[in-house]
Amino acid sequence: STQSTWGKFNRKENRPMHLRRAFLTGFVNFNRRFATRARGSLHPLLGEPKYQSDTRRVQLRGTVLQGNYDYLPNLIFFPEAFDHLENWVHFFRDNGILDYRNVWLVQPRNFGSSDRHPSLDLSEIADDVVRFMYENHISTATLAGHGFGGKVALATGCYHYERVSGVVNIDTAPIDHRGFDAFRELREYVRRLSEVNLRRSRHAIEIDIAKAVEDPKWRTIFKESVVKVGDQNHAWRFEMDYLNHNLSFNKADSIGNWTERYGLWGGRVSFIFPEYSRWVNLNTNTLAMLKVCIKCRGFNRDIFAIQGEENPLNHWVYDHDEIAVPVAKKFLQFLRHYDGVHTLLLDRSEIGNYFVPDRSNSRDKAGWVYSDYSPAHLHHNWRFSNVYEEAKKFEHHTEAVSYTHLTLPTIYSV
């Protein structure tokens, strides 16, 4: 099998040799629009949410955080249900993640500016993500998410293994959350808010939200979710009717659920959560991580509990520096050393340097001399770039130049 080679391609020590020259000579011509953007700049994906009758026509939208270097690989991040993309901007800007990835902050269907559809089945949402990647010329990407967004990222990896280089889950797990106190509180908040009359002044609406929602963070999120429509009316930034129905009825496609039919994830993964999380129980829920993610290497290798005080608001990691900083460090560790690396290898340092014994003939031929092979890795945007074609042209050119004993132009030097 193949995985995508992800690395910090702006640094020559991490680039494969033939790709180093390709970048220096300007062969890579995909995603040219990123090369002209300011580093760390924010670019909304414009568009208004539309109601779709066909689930295959749902389009996702969000915001792009431009990485600090040209032609970086892509990270697609999904926030918690009802949360706002803006809340995560500083987390990615301030913790060095933009040195390694362009970050796409994307809302799943029925949230934010993404399209609306009654179904919230994760298999269909996973198809939305792959459709989004195709429309934005992304061959493969790292998928990450917080809460419900983490389930979206993991389900997409399960259904579309070849499009995902790695998965990062922040304070969530592939489990059924419908029995958790934190989820039951959210469900009750949404039920109460569904009865709020939005055809009034914003001040009156915020008073009703304050009465309906006891949790201070959820209260803030829902207040910020009220947008003005016309002169007098207001609306939610999410599809209240669909989501309230989904939360109210205890069905398999609930956004709090995870079912076996979503399958298994066989690639690289990292689970990061607060030690006293209300959404992940350290003693029991880590078993589900090992069950669904078959290559997960266990606690303190791919599963990390961030130490801290017992705070009921620790789910919102970006609001607490004592949690956000170590979470970002584990996130960066995954991106730098493991994301996109073949699971037969230890980490990125073994790519091209370590060869795996081939044992396919060991049972039938006792005297078989094992050969070695190096697991194949692809360029992160193999589908929408001409990097391999141009690299071959360059190799032919260098062979011709070497044959005539000429010195290579300095433009090709590393």
Order of alpha helices (4+ residues) and beta strands (2+ residues): beta-alpha-alpha-beta-beta-beta-alpha-beta-alpha-beta-alpha-beta-alpha-alpha-alpha-beta-beta-alpha-beta-alpha-beta-alpha-beta-beta-beta-alpha
